[in-house]
Amino acid sequence: MKEHEFAKGMGLGVLAGAALGAAIAPRKKTPMRKAAGKAMKTVGQVMENLSDDMGF
């Protein structure tokens, strides 16, 4: 059960960090929607890898 709490905490931390980074990052020519899509894809891959490593 504690492993699930760890994964939830890691996921929330990654999402919060990505949101904070997007909020304070300088504006670039890359559209925000495209950047957000890439970030969410990366977060999904990280969570999937973490889940696989932890045996869920």
Secondary structure, DSSP 8 states (H G I E B T S, - for coil): -HHHHHHHHHHHHHHHHHHHHHHHS---SS-HHHHHHHHHHHHHHHHHHHHHHHT-
